[in-house]
Amino acid sequence: MALKLSITLSLIILIHLTLLTSCSENESVINMPKVETGEVSNVTLTSLTTGGHITVINAEQVTARGVIWGRSSKPILGSSWKTTDGIGDGAFQSEMTGLSAGKYYIRAYGVIENKTYYGNEIEFDISIIIPKITSENPTEITSSSAEIQTNINYTWSDHIIEKGLCWGTSKTPDIDKNNKIIDASTSHEFSNTLTSLNVGISYYARGYATNKHGTFYGNQVQILVLPKPVFSQVNDSEGNKYKTVVIGSQTWMAENLMATKYSDGSKIEPALSESEFKNTQVGAYTVYASNTSNSTTYGYLYNGYAIENTKNVCMDGWRVPTTNDWDQLASTLGGVETAGGRMKAVSNKWLTPNTSATDESGFSGLPGGSYCRVCLSNTGTFADIGTDGYWWSSQTRDFFYLTNNLPELRSKSPAGANDGLSVRCIKN
């Protein structure tokens, strides 16, 4: 009898312990909050809709909820943007506003018994609703027209309502204020021809695409129809012959100076070594890297003393251009941002890439390098042949240069009296 009672008691205790353990495990599972992040919808350029869902035993435990987002993965409260969307469990909706193009990381959150729980992370790039529009530099340029190729890269489901090219004489043209050409094709690549252009006038164009979110524009390209270069020739007192070119109202040498005498016949000191050129205190010229063969292609490099000399380093009737002369040249060629491409020779002397080089002006600039402490290399030695061409202005603190990977005509100052740059003379 005692044995039966003992067994019965043992079974009762075992069942009781099993029930306690089971309840404890189930309670632990049920009490663990679950936060889920909702799907993205209703996307605009600056906002989107998302939300979340919170599962707990007691809704009163949820004292705050919403979504947080940031530019870095796993955003947390206190260091990211957030919404506050009430209290309690279940589903909720959140409106994220003030957005801009780019990638965001989004998580729902819930504050439950003073502890923050986060949902799964959603990665979303708002840029996908924005068409990427790229227009190439104009081709097939005639005296009154130019062709521009445009490409639209776009993967969002909202279809394009209209696309094409807008253009005018003001920068950043748009479809409401300027001319536009609507492209009716279904291709993401298309060409448009601008007509009735006037010589010497800068026009600006950019591709556009319109979807339900608005009208988007691509990069801006400039169109400038220049007259064909008019070339002539001038000789210096030593019999050196130089090609010249008319650009707007100016006449420039289309080659670098290689005179060894001033216009009055007195000599400019030769500096055959780097040391001589670096230390002389009189007007002097040298050849890049002391290699005489370079003078045939690039002319001579002259120091600041030669430019500042009261004797004229250029031939009679010509002068070293002023800063204003260079500025006028840039203006004639569409501005400093694009003038360089129209001045650079289309030549393999330029290292790749010879960006935007067309030499439409006839200036025929070449990368003759320099001997310069303040040029791009900043070395105080011969440098930059193949990548840069440098020219003095008569205000020797200023100089101008062209670079192989830029479309610009750039200026820099101050240069020193012992720096060596090329010279292009301009007619008086």
N, C-alpha and C positions, 0 to 999 in steps of 0.2 A: 504493500500500500504506500509506504514511504517513497519507494522508488518511482511509482507511477506519479505521485504528487510532484516529485523533483523534476521528472521529465516534463510534466505539464507546465510547471513554473518556468522552466528553461525555454520552452516553446513560446510562452507568452512574452517573456523578456526579449527573445530573438525577434518576434514579430514586431514588438514595440520599437526596438532599435532600428529595424528595417524601415518602418514607417517614418520614423524621425529622420533617418538619413535620406530617404526618398523625398520627403517634404523639403528638407534643407536644400537638396540639389535642385529640385524644381523651382523653389523660391529664388535661388541664385540665378537660374536661367531667366526667369521671368523678370527679376529685378534689374538685369543688365540692360540699360537703355540702348536703343538702336536709332541711329540718325542716318537718313539717306538724302542725297542731293538730287533735286529734280532736274528734268531735262531743260535745255535752253530753247526758248521760242520767242516770237515777236521781236526779232532783232532789227534795230535801226542803227544809224551811224553812231549814236551816243547812248543807246540803252538796250536792254534786253530783259526778258522775263525768265525767271527760274523759280526756285523754291526748295521745298524739302518735305520730309515726313519723319515724325518722331514717334517711336513706340516705347511706352513705359507702362507700368502697372497703374500708377496713380498720376493722372494728368496734372494734379496740383504741384507735383514735383518739378515741372518745367516752368521756370520763372522768366525765361527769355529765349527767343529763337529768331532765326533769320539766316542770311547767307553772308559770307565774307569773301572778298576777292582781292587779288594782287597780281603784280607782274612776276612774282617768284612762286615756285611751287610750295604747297602746304602753307597757305596764309593762316595766321592766327589772330585772335582778337587782340586789339591793342596796337597792332602793327599793319593793319590792312583796312581797306574800305569795308563797310558793313551795312546791312539793313537790320531793322528791328521789327519783327512781324508778330507781335503779340506774345501770348503765353499758352501753355497747354500742349497736349500731344496731338497727333494726327497730322494731316496735310496742311501746308501753308504755301502761299505764293509771295514771291519777292520781285520787286522792280529794281534792277541795277541801272543807275543813271550816271551821267557825267563821264561816259566812256569816250575813248578815242581809239584810233587805229592801233592794232597790235594785239598781242596774245595776253590773255588773262587766265588765272587759275582760280577756280570757284569751288567753295565747299559750304554746305549747310552746317549750321551749328545749333546746339541746344545747351542752355545752362540748366543743369539738373542737380538739385541739392547742392548748389554752390560749386559745382564742378562742370567744366565745359567739355562737351563731347562734339566731335566733328564727323561729318559724313564723308562719303567718297569724293574724290577730287575730279572735277571736270575741267578739261583744258579747252579753251575756245579762243579763236583768233577772229576778232571783229573785222579784220582787214579783208576777209573773204567776200564781204558784200561790196567791196570797192573794186571796180575794174582797174587793172594796171594798164595804162595807156602809154605807148612809146612811139614817138615820131622821129624819123631819121632826118638828117640834114638834107636840104633840098638837092635834087639832081635835075638833069635835063633843063638847065637854066638857059633861057634865051634872053633876048633884049626886052621881053615883056611878059615872060611866064616862067614858072618853076613847078616841078613835080615833087610831092612829099609823100613818102610811104609811112603808113601808120599801122601799128599792131595793137590789138586789144587782147589781154590775157585775163580771162574771167571764168570762174567755175561755180559761182553761186547760182541757186535755182531761180532767182528773180530775173526774168528775161530782160534783155536790153530793148528799150522802147525806140531809141534813136541813137545813131552814131554818125561821126563825120569829122570835119575839120573846120575850125573857126579861125579867122585871121583879120588883121587890120594893121594900121600904122602905130597903134598904141600897144605897149607891152601888156602881157596877160590878157589877151582877147577873150571874150566870152560870147555865147550864142545870142544873148539878148542885146548887146550893144554893138556888135561887129558883124562882119560878113561870115556866112557859114556855108559849107557844102555838105549836104546830107548824103551819106553813102547808103544806098538801098540794098547792097549785096548782103548775103548771109555769111560772108567770110570774115574771119577775125583779122585778116590782113587786107588792106585796101590802099589804093593810091588816089590822090586828088591833085589836080593841076590848077594852080592859081594863075589867072590871066589878067590882062590889062594892068600889069605892073609898070611903074615908072622908073627910069634909070636914076640911080643915086638915092632912092628913097628906101629906108629900112622898113620892112614889113615883118610882122611877128605872127606865128601860127602855132596852134596846138590841137591835138586830137581831143575829141570828147565822146562821152557815152552817157546816156540817160537811162536809169532804171527807176523803180518806184521810190527809191530812197533819195533821188535827186540827180543832178548832172555832175559828172566827174571829168576832170581835165588831166591831160598828160603833160609831159615836158614841153617847154617852149622852144621853138626853133626860129632862127632869124633868116629872112630872105632879103638879099641885097643884090640888085642887078647893077653890075658895074659895066661901064663901057670897056671895050677891048683896050688893053694897054697900048699906048702910043710910045714907041721907043725911038731913041736917037743916040747920039754919041758925043762925047766930049774928051778932049786930050788935056793932060796936065803938062807942065813946063818941061818934063823929061820925056815926053812922047808916049807916056802910058795912055792907052785908050780905054775908056769906060763906057759901058752901055748906060743910058739914062732913060727914065720913064716919067711920063706925066700921070700924076695921081691927083684927081680933083683939080685944084688950082695950083698945085705944087709940082715942081720938077725935081726929082730925086736921082741920085746915082743908083743904078741897079746892081752895082758891084761895090765891094769894099775898097777903100783907098789903099794904094801901095806907093805913095810918093815918098821920096827920100829928101825932098827939098821943100822949103816954104815957097809961097807964091812969088816972093821976091828973088828967088834963086839961091838963097842961103840954105846951108844944109841942116837937116835934122839929124842929130847924132845917132849913129847905129849902136845898138847894144847887142852884141853877138852872144853874150852869155846871160844866164839868169842873174848872176851876181851883179853884173854891170847894170842891168835894167833895174834891179831892186835898189841900188844905191845911188844912181845918178841924180843930180839936182838940176838938170837941164832937159829941154825937150828932146825926147828920144823915141825910137821905134825899135821893135824887135819882131822876130818870127816865132810863132807858136812852137814851143819845145826846141827852139834853136834849130829847127829842121827847115832849111830854105825851101824845100818843095811845098811846104804849107802856104807860102806866100802866093803861089800861083792860083790856088783855089780860094784862099781866105783873105788875101791882102796882109797888111801889117797890123800889129798891135801897137798903139801909141799911148805914151804916158800922159798924165794930166798936165805936165809942164808944156808939152807940145800944143795942147788944146788951149791953154791959158796964154800962150805966147802972143804978143801983139802982132807978130807976123802970122799970116794966114796959112794954116796947114793945107787948106783946100786951094784949088786953082783960082785964078782971077775970075770974078763974077759969081763965085760959089762960096759957101761958108759952112762951118759946122752948125747943124741945126740946133735951134733953141728948144727948151722944154715945150714952149708953145707950138713950135713947128711939129714936134712929135705928137702933141695932143691933137693938133689939127689933122694930122695923118690918120690917127686912130678914129677920129670923128668921121672922116670921109669914108672909112672902111667899116662903119657900123658900130663903133665904140670899142673900148679897150678889151671888152669881154670876148669879142670875136675877130678883132682886127688881125691878131697874130696868125690865124689860119690863112687869111687872105694875103699875108706877107711872106709866109714860109715857102721856100722853093719845094717843088715836088721832086725830091732828090734822095738817092740812097746815101747821101752824106749825112742825112738825119737818121739817127738810130730809131728803131721801131719803139713805140708808135709815133709816127709823125702826125699827131692829132689835128684833124680838120685842115690839113695843108691843101690849098688849092692854088696859091699864088695868083689869084685873080687880079691882084693889083699890079703885078709885074715887079714888085720890090725884090723878089728872089732872094730872100734872106737865107743864109747858110749858118750852120752851127760851128763857127770858127773858134769857140772857146775864149779863154781870157788868161791874163796873168793878174790875179785879183784877190785881195784880202776880204772883200765884202760881197763877192759874188756868191753863187749858190754853193760852191765847194768850200768857201771860207778858208782856203788853205794858204793863200799867199804864194802859190806856185801856179804853173801852167795847169789848167784844168778845164773840163767841160766840153772839149771838142767832141762833136757828134751829138751832143744833147742841147747845147745852148749857144746862141749868138748874142753878143753884147755890143752896144754902140754908145759912144759918148754923146752927150748934149753939150752945148757951149757953156752951160752952167755945170761945171764939172762935178758938182756934188750930186748931180742927177745922171743916171744912165738908164738905158732902155734895153730890154732883152726879150728874146723869143726862146721857148722851151719845147722840146720834142713832144712832151705828153700833155701840152696845154694849148688851147685855141687863142690864148690871150696875148696882147702886147703888154708887158709888165715894165714897171719902173722901180728903181731902188736908189737909195742914197744913204750915207755919202760915200763916194768913191775917194780914193787917195791919189795924190800926185804921182805916186809910183805904181799905180795900178795900170794895167795894159788892156785896152779895149779897142775894138774896131771903130772905123770912122766911115759914115756915109755922108757925103756932102749934099747940100740942097742949093738950088740955084737962087741967087738974090732976086 
